[in-house]
Amino acid sequence: MSDDDRLYALIAEIEKSMSVLTRIEDYYAEYTTQSVEGDAPTRENRIVIAEMLANYYTCLETVFLRISQYFENDLSRDRWHHDLLDKMTLSIEGVRPRVLSEESHAALREIMRFRHFKRYYLEFEYDWDKLEFLCRKLDIARPAVRRDLDRLLAQLRAAGKS
């Protein structure tokens, strides 16, 4: 596969993931407005929201991994999830532009921590205060991440034309 082919494959991966993010975001908005009852969410409400948060982050982490593999693919083995997220804030001269703004990074770090907790400490009685906090982080991340990825796509497309 040529360098141009690899670049366009990366662009397609990012676009596909953004489509998945849109579906998750749309379902989240629909679910939280129609199914969650104020300050007294059911166990099922909390489980569904926890799953959406985890899926949102997992989708983004997959994009970040593809970007990392395309450009540098140098992650620590023992803390690669944290390392991957942190590296997305770096602009690497002559290699790749910065992927995430500080705003996106800060919000996603909290969601990543929750996703890690959810994966390894199976829970059904999620703390609603914590979920509300994470939902606020998601509300910050959604437009910020979209801006960041749109900016990256524009930079990648411009690089493909040169």
N, C-alpha and C positions, 0 to 999 in steps of 0.2 A: 504494500500500500504506500503510495507516495505521501509526501508531507502535506500536500494540499488535500488529499483524500482523508488523511488522519484529522486535519483541521476541520474539514466539513463534517466528518463523523462526530467530532466533539461538539460542534455547533448543533447538530441534530440531536445528540444526547441531551444537551442542555435544554433545547426546545421541548423535547419529549417530557423531560422532568418538570419543566415549567407547566406543561399541560396537566400533569398529574397533580402538581401543587394547586393549580386552579380548581381541580375537582375536589381535593381535600378541603380547600378554603371555602368553596361553595357549600359543601356538605356541612362543614363546621358552622357556617353562618345560618344555614337553614335549620340545623339541629338545635343550636343554642337559642334561636328565636322561637321555635315551635315546640320544643320538647323539654327544655330545662325550665323548671318552675322556680324562678326567683332565688331566694336564699335557702330553699329547701329541696335541693336536687335529690333525686333518688339514687340508689346505689348504681343502677343501670346508667343513669345520666353521667355519673362520675366515671364509670368504666368506659363509656363511649368517648367522653372528652379526653380521658387519659390515652386511649388508643389513637385518637386523631392527633394529639400532640406528638406521640411517638412516631406515627406514620409521617407526619409533616417533617420532623427532623430526619428521619431515616431517608426520605426522598432527597432532602438537601445533602445529606452526608454522601449519598451515592453520587450526586453531581460533583461534590467537592473532590471525591476520590478520583473520578474520571478526569477532572481538571488537573489534579496532582499527578496522576499517571501520565498525562499528556506532556506536562511541562517539566516536572522535576522528580516526582516519585521518591522522595526522601523523607520517610516518616519513622519516628521512633517505634520500635516494636512493642514496648510495654505500655505506652500511653498514646497510641496512634490516633484514637478518636479526638482527644484534646489537641494533639499536635496538628492534626489535619485542620481542625477548625481555626486554630491560631495561625497556621500558614496561609489561610485564605485572606488574612489581613495584610499580607506582605506584597509589596510591589517589588518584583525581582528584576532588577535592571538587566535588559537584554534577554530576559526569559519570558516573563509574563506580567501583565498588569495585576494590580490589587483586585481581588474578587469581592471582598466584603468591607463595608464601612464599619467604623467602630460601633455605630448604633446597631447594626445588624448583628455584629459579633457578640455584643453584650447580651442582647435578647436571646440569641441562639445558644449561648453558653448555658443559660438557665434551662432551656428546653432540652439540651443535650444531657445535662445532669439528671433531669427527671427521666429521660428515656433510659439512661443507664440504670437508674433506680428501678424503673418499671421492668426492665429486662431481667434483672437478677434478684429482685426481692418481690416476688409475686404478691400482689395485693388486690383486694376487692373493696376495701373500705378506704378509698382515697380521701384525703383531707381536703374538704371543699375550699378552705382558705388558700391552701397551696395551689389547688387547681385554678382558682380565680387569679392568683398571682401569675401563674403560667399563661393563662389566657390573656392577661394584660401584656405579657412579654410577646405572645404570639401576635397580638394586635399591633405591636411596635414592629415586629419582624416582618410581617407580611408585606407592607408596602416598601419597606427599606430593602428587603432581600430582592424583591421584584425590580426595584430601581438598579440595584447592584448587578443583577444578572442581565438586565437589559443593556446596561452600560458595557458589561463584559462582552455580550454578544455583538454589539456594535464594533467594539475594538477587534474582536476576532474576525468579523466579516471584513473589516478594513484591512487587516493583515493578510487575509486571503486574496484580496484584490491586488496587493502590491507585488 
